[in-house]
Amino acid sequence: MRFLNHKYLSLVVPAALVVACAAQEPVRPFESTGRVWPSSPEQARVAYVTEFSNPADLGIRPSFWNRVMGIAAGPTSQDMIRPMAVAATPDGQIIFVADPDARCVHRFDRIRSRYDCLVADSGEALASPIGLAVTPDGKVHVTDSALDLVFVAGPRDEVLQRLELTPPPDQPTGLALSASGDLFISSTASHSVRRYDPAGRLVREYGGRGDGPGQLNYPTYLWLASPRELLVTDTMNFRIQRFGVDGGVLGAFGEAGDVTGSLARPKGIAMDRHGHIYVMDGGHHAMQLFDRQGQLLLAVGEQGQGVGQFWLPSGVFVTAEDLIFVADAYNGRVQVFRYVGDGA
């Protein structure tokens, strides 16, 4: 380990203290910019808000000691590389991003003006963080599809702790968390979704490989639509399936295709408070909105790097305040939108 020269620190620390004592900027609200879909004269449903790739884009400044060490040893990159999943607290003020190429979970805490790159409690980097689920107070669960493990960290924890599950999932990807603490996990390699109680015991398993009702073919992302309904991205069946949490099949929509409204590479899924279902499609490079019956309402996006364009997008998350976070994986960013329609 390299130690810093005391004489050098005596010059660095006073300067850093001046920076640290500066007034903290207020949290900037997430406000729409005026870019909307669909365009006039049709009624707007989705509005563009912002994008971010690092803490500075959200107005988060480095902590005092990070500034000291940055001055002394040189800054380190805090940029996202390949964000695959995104989740947030209901107010959208604490945001988590799973990033397999950075091998950590980025935590952007806008309230505390703090950024962390969360790794395992052993100090080792994660192998392939893919799925996220967050409690209202900011406790995060994350799957690692390569390690076949699930980790958890509290709102102020600086590392992730391993969560013991019996039996462990097989290539875990998508996550959903109920209000009672039950954890739903896509066990992708076993073509099923597993439900664990708060003690980590398996209480129910949905699916099994196939293309019939209730069967799954490499399921990935999940969304708990209500206390009684689970949405599953049935990726290689090119559809979304709706399960009752008691195990019953409630329905499905979607089919393979290369036109708007079809599904080519469905990944992230979410639902807003109006009942609209958001599906990210890496094949179409788009975010598609459906009603609960599976009728297409709107498609946003095409391949590109501009506003409202995507490059192999993956995860999506919608807050209680209709903020829409999209993990724009190969653009190395999260784009933020807001639903502005009338609820229909």
C-alpha positions in Angstrom: 0.0 0.0 0.0 1.4 3.4 -0.9 1.4 6.0 2.0 1.0 9.7 1.3 3.7 12.1 2.3 2.7 14.1 5.4 4.0 17.3 4.0 1.8 16.8 0.9 -1.2 16.0 3.0 -0.7 19.2 5.1 -1.2 21.1 1.9 -4.1 19.0 0.5 -6.3 18.7 3.6 -6.8 22.5 4.3 -7.7 23.0 0.6 -10.1 20.1 0.8 -11.7 21.4 4.0 -12.6 24.6 2.2 -14.3 22.6 -0.5 -16.1 20.4 2.1 -17.4 23.3 4.0 -19.0 24.9 0.9 -22.8 25.0 0.9 -24.4 21.8 -0.5 -26.4 22.3 -3.6 -30.1 21.5 -3.2 -31.4 18.4 -4.8 -32.5 19.2 -8.3 -36.0 18.1 -9.1 -36.6 15.7 -12.0 -38.4 18.0 -14.4 -39.6 17.3 -18.0 -37.7 19.2 -20.7 -40.4 19.5 -23.3 -39.5 16.5 -25.5 -42.6 14.2 -25.6 -43.9 11.1 -27.3 -46.1 10.9 -29.3 -45.5 14.3 -30.8 -48.3 16.9 -31.4 -51.1 16.9 -32.3 -51.5 13.6 -30.5 -51.8 13.6 -26.7 -48.4 13.3 -25.1 -47.9 10.2 -22.9 -44.1 10.2 -22.1 -41.8 13.1 -21.6 -38.0 13.2 -21.5 -36.5 14.4 -18.3 -32.7 13.8 -18.2 -29.9 11.2 -18.5 -27.0 10.3 -16.2 -23.8 8.3 -16.4 -22.1 9.2 -13.2 -22.8 11.0 -9.9 -21.9 14.4 -11.2 -24.7 14.2 -13.7 -27.1 14.0 -10.7 -25.5 16.9 -8.8 -23.8 14.4 -6.4 -20.4 15.7 -5.3 -17.6 13.4 -4.0 -17.4 13.1 -0.2 -14.8 15.0 1.7 -12.3 12.1 2.0 -12.9 11.1 -1.6 -12.0 14.6 -2.6 -8.8 14.4 -0.4 -7.8 11.1 -1.9 -8.7 12.3 -5.4 -6.5 15.3 -5.1 -3.7 13.2 -3.6 -3.8 10.1 -5.7 -5.8 11.1 -8.8 -9.5 10.7 -9.5 -11.1 7.3 -10.3 -13.8 6.8 -12.8 -17.4 6.6 -11.4 -19.0 6.2 -14.8 -21.4 3.5 -15.6 -20.1 1.0 -18.2 -23.0 -1.4 -19.1 -26.0 -0.8 -16.9 -28.3 -3.8 -17.0 -30.9 -3.0 -14.3 -32.1 0.1 -12.5 -34.3 0.5 -9.4 -35.2 3.4 -7.0 -37.0 4.3 -3.9 -40.6 5.4 -4.4 -39.6 9.1 -4.6 -36.8 8.4 -7.0 -34.2 10.0 -4.8 -32.0 6.9 -4.2 -31.2 5.1 -7.4 -29.4 1.8 -7.9 -27.9 0.5 -11.1 -26.5 -3.0 -11.6 -23.5 -2.9 -13.9 -21.8 -6.2 -14.8 -18.8 -4.5 -16.5 -18.1 -2.3 -13.5 -18.7 -5.4 -11.4 -20.7 -3.5 -8.7 -24.0 -1.9 -8.0 -23.9 1.9 -8.3 -25.9 3.7 -5.6 -26.8 7.3 -6.2 -28.2 8.9 -3.0 -29.4 12.3 -4.0 -30.7 13.1 -0.5 -27.3 12.6 1.2 -25.4 13.7 -1.9 -23.5 10.4 -1.8 -22.3 7.9 -4.3 -21.1 4.3 -3.6 -20.0 1.4 -5.9 -21.3 -1.5 -3.8 -19.3 -4.8 -3.8 -19.5 -7.9 -1.7 -18.6 -7.8 2.0 -15.4 -9.8 1.2 -14.2 -6.8 -0.7 -14.3 -8.7 -4.0 -16.0 -7.3 -7.0 -19.3 -8.9 -8.2 -19.1 -11.2 -11.2 -22.4 -10.4 -13.0 -24.9 -8.2 -11.1 -28.1 -8.3 -13.2 -31.3 -7.8 -11.1 -32.4 -5.4 -8.5 -35.2 -4.9 -6.0 -35.4 -2.0 -3.5 -37.5 -1.4 -0.4 -39.1 2.0 0.2 -36.3 2.9 2.7 -33.5 2.1 0.3 -32.5 -1.5 1.2 -31.3 -3.2 -2.0 -31.3 -6.8 -3.2 -29.2 -7.8 -6.2 -28.7 -11.0 -8.1 -25.4 -12.2 -9.5 -26.1 -14.5 -12.4 -22.6 -15.8 -12.6 -22.1 -16.5 -8.9 -25.6 -17.9 -8.5 -26.0 -15.7 -5.4 -28.2 -12.9 -4.1 -26.8 -10.0 -2.0 -28.4 -7.4 0.1 -27.3 -4.0 1.6 -29.1 -1.6 3.9 -29.6 2.1 3.2 -26.4 3.1 4.8 -24.3 -0.1 4.3 -21.1 0.3 2.3 -20.9 -3.4 1.3 -23.3 -6.1 0.1 -24.0 -9.2 2.3 -24.7 -12.6 0.9 -28.3 -13.7 1.4 -28.7 -17.4 2.2 -31.4 -19.0 0.2 -32.6 -22.7 0.3 -32.3 -24.0 -2.3 -30.2 -21.5 -4.1 -31.4 -20.2 -7.5 -29.9 -21.4 -10.7 -28.6 -18.4 -12.7 -30.6 -15.8 -10.9 -31.6 -12.7 -12.9 -34.8 -10.8 -12.3 -36.0 -9.8 -8.8 -39.2 -8.6 -7.2 -39.9 -8.0 -3.6 -43.3 -8.0 -1.8 -44.4 -5.7 1.0 -44.2 -8.7 3.4 -40.6 -9.4 2.4 -41.1 -12.4 0.1 -38.5 -12.4 -2.7 -39.3 -13.5 -6.2 -36.3 -14.5 -8.3 -36.0 -15.6 -12.0 -34.0 -18.8 -11.9 -33.2 -18.5 -15.6 -31.3 -21.7 -16.1 -34.0 -23.8 -14.6 -36.7 -21.9 -16.6 -38.6 -21.0 -13.5 -39.4 -18.2 -11.0 -38.9 -19.0 -7.3 -40.6 -17.4 -4.4 -38.7 -17.3 -1.1 -40.0 -16.2 2.3 -38.1 -13.6 4.4 -36.2 -16.4 6.1 -34.8 -17.5 2.7 -36.9 -20.7 2.4 -38.4 -21.7 -1.0 -42.2 -21.5 -0.7 -43.3 -21.8 -4.4 -41.9 -22.3 -7.8 -43.6 -21.1 -11.1 -42.9 -22.4 -14.6 -40.8 -25.2 -16.0 -39.5 -25.3 -19.5 -41.9 -25.1 -22.4 -44.1 -22.7 -24.4 -47.5 -23.6 -23.0 -49.5 -21.4 -20.5 -47.5 -21.1 -17.3 -44.4 -22.6 -18.8 -41.2 -20.5 -19.3 -38.2 -20.4 -21.6 -35.3 -18.5 -20.1 -37.3 -16.0 -18.0 -35.5 -12.8 -17.0 -37.0 -9.6 -15.5 -39.9 -9.5 -13.0 -42.4 -6.9 -11.7 -44.9 -7.3 -8.9 -47.9 -5.6 -10.4 -50.0 -6.0 -7.2 -49.8 -8.1 -4.0 -51.5 -10.8 -6.1 -50.0 -10.5 -9.6 -46.5 -11.1 -10.9 -45.3 -10.1 -14.4 -42.6 -12.2 -15.9 -40.6 -11.5 -19.0 -40.6 -14.9 -20.7 -37.7 -13.9 -22.9 -37.2 -16.8 -25.3 -41.0 -17.4 -25.7 -41.1 -13.7 -26.7 -44.0 -12.9 -24.4 -45.0 -11.4 -21.1 -46.7 -13.8 -18.7 -49.0 -12.9 -15.8 -49.0 -15.2 -12.8 -51.0 -15.0 -9.6 -48.7 -15.2 -6.6 -50.6 -18.3 -5.6 -49.3 -20.0 -8.7 -52.2 -19.6 -11.1 -51.8 -18.3 -14.7 -53.6 -15.1 -15.3 -52.7 -14.6 -19.0 -50.0 -13.6 -21.5 -49.3 -11.3 -24.4 -46.7 -10.8 -27.0 -45.2 -12.7 -29.9 -41.9 -12.8 -31.8 -41.5 -10.2 -34.6 -39.6 -7.3 -36.0 -42.4 -4.8 -36.1 -43.6 -2.3 -33.5 -45.8 -4.1 -30.9 -44.0 -7.4 -31.3 -41.2 -8.7 -29.1 -37.8 -9.4 -30.4 -35.6 -9.4 -27.3 -37.8 -8.5 -24.3 -36.0 -7.7 -21.1 -37.0 -5.2 -18.5 -40.6 -4.9 -17.4 -42.4 -2.5 -15.1 -45.9 -1.1 -14.5 -47.0 2.4 -13.5 -49.8 3.4 -11.1 -52.2 3.6 -14.1 -51.7 0.0 -15.0 -49.5 0.6 -18.1 -46.9 -2.1 -18.7 -43.5 -1.0 -19.9 -41.3 -3.5 -21.8 -37.8 -2.8 -22.8 -36.8 -4.6 -26.1 -33.2 -4.9 -27.0 -34.0 -6.1 -30.5 -36.1 -3.1 -31.3 -33.9 -0.7 -29.2 -37.2 0.6 -27.8 -39.5 1.0 -24.8 -43.0 -0.2 -25.6 -46.1 0.6 -23.5 -49.0 -1.8 -23.4 -52.3 -1.8 -21.5 -53.1 -4.7 -19.2 -54.7 -6.6 -22.1 -51.4 -6.4 -24.0 -52.6 -3.8 -26.6 -49.8 -1.5 -27.7 -50.2 2.1 -26.6 -46.9 3.7 -27.6 -43.3 2.8 -28.7 -40.4 5.1 -27.8 -37.0 4.7 -29.3 -34.8 3.5 -32.0 -31.1 2.6 -32.2 -28.9 5.6 -31.5 -27.2 7.8 -28.9 -29.6 10.7 -28.8 -32.5 11.7 -26.6 -35.0 8.9 -26.5 -32.8 6.6 -28.5 -31.3 3.4 -27.1 -28.6 0.8 -27.8 -29.6 -2.7 -26.5 -31.6 -1.3 -23.5 -32.2 -3.7 -20.7 -33.9 -2.8 -17.3 -36.7 -0.4 -16.6 -38.2 0.9 -13.4 -41.2 3.2 -12.7 -41.6 5.0 -9.4 -44.8 5.9 -7.6 -44.5 9.4 -9.0 -44.4 8.1 -12.7 -40.7 8.6 -13.2 -39.4 6.1 -15.7 -35.7 5.0 -15.4 -34.3 3.0 -18.3 -30.9 1.2 -18.3 -29.6 2.1 -21.7 -26.9 -0.6 -21.5 -24.6 -0.1 -24.4 -24.8 3.7 -24.2 -23.5 3.4 -20.7 -26.3 5.6 -19.2 -29.7 5.7 -17.6 -32.3 7.8 -19.3 -35.1 9.3 -17.2 -38.6 9.9 -18.5 -42.0 10.7 -16.9 -45.5 9.5 -17.8 -47.5 12.6 -18.5 -50.7 11.2 -20.0 -54.1 11.3 -18.5 -54.0 7.7 -17.2 -56.0 6.1 -20.0 
